Structure formats: C-alpha cells, structure tokens
C-alpha cells in the first residue's frame, strides 16, 4: 500500500491518547489494510488476524462506515455551498 494511502488512513483513525485509544487506532488502520488487501476477507478472519472478537470487528466497521458517511455528507454540503462567481 502506498505511503499516501497509509497517511490518509492514519489521519482518519481516532485515538484518545490512552494506551487503549492507541491500540484502537492501530486496529482500525490494520483493519482497513487487511480489507484493502483482500476485500473478500470474512469478519471471522479479520477477528483472528486482529486478535479481537467478531463482534468487535463489526462495531469497528460500523463506526468507520458512520464516519465515512459523515465525511461524505460534509463534503457534499461543502460542494453545494460553493457559489459560482
């Protein structure tokens, strides 16, 4: 994966500055990399690779989807608010 993609992924993963927050960020980044590498990977395989439960993988994916929807919506609103000169 290119450095630009890595930087983009890491820029969107959240951390709260704690050890668990840092681990959460690492898991999210690794999750994205694994899916990017093999988009047919199962949640069970992701859970095994990440050392977390299948339910935790589902929660991470849901959270990341919600963030993506918010960012997409904000971008759409921003584009709509740009007035032609």
N, C-alpha and C positions, 0 to 999 in steps of 0.2 A: 504494500500500500504506500502511496506517495506521502511525502512529508506534509504536503498541503492538506491532504485528507486527514492525516493524523492530527494536525494542528486544529483543523476545523472541528473534529470530533471532540478533542480535549477541551476546546473552548466552550462547548455546549454541555459538557457533563458537569453536574453540580457537586460541590463539596462544602461542608460546613466548617472546615478547618480542624475537625477532630480526626482521630485515627479511623473511626467508622466512616466518617464523611469521605476521607481519602480513599478508603477501601471501596466505598460505594462508587466513587468516580472511576477507580481502576476497573471495577466490574462492568460499569456501563461502557467504558472505552473498549474493553476486551469483548463484550457482548456485540458491539457494533462491528468490530473487526472480524469476529467469527461469522456473523451473518453476511458481511460483505464478501468474505472468502467463500462461503457456501450458503447461498440463500435458501437451500432446501434442508438445512440443519433443523433437527427437531428440538423442542424445548427440553426434552429429556437429555439429549446430547449436550445442549448448552449448559444445563444444570450440572452435568458431570464435569464438563470442561472448566466451569467456573467455581465448582465446589459449593454450590448453593442449591436450594430446593427448586423443583419445577415451579412451584407457586411463586417463589421469589423472582424467577425468570419472567413469569407472566406479569408480575407487578412492575418490574423494571421496564418491560416492553410497553406496558400500558402508560406508564409515566412518560417514557420517551415519545410515545405517539402523541400524548396530550401536549407536550412541549412543542413538538413539530407542528401540530395544528395551530397552536397559539402563535408561533413564529410566522407561519404561512398566512394566518389571518392578519397579523400586524403588517406584514409586507404588502398584502393586498390593499389594506386600508391606506398605507403609505402611498402606494401607487395611485390609488383613486383620488387622493388628496392633492396630488401634484397637478397644478393648474397650467394649462398651456399658455405660452407667452404670446 
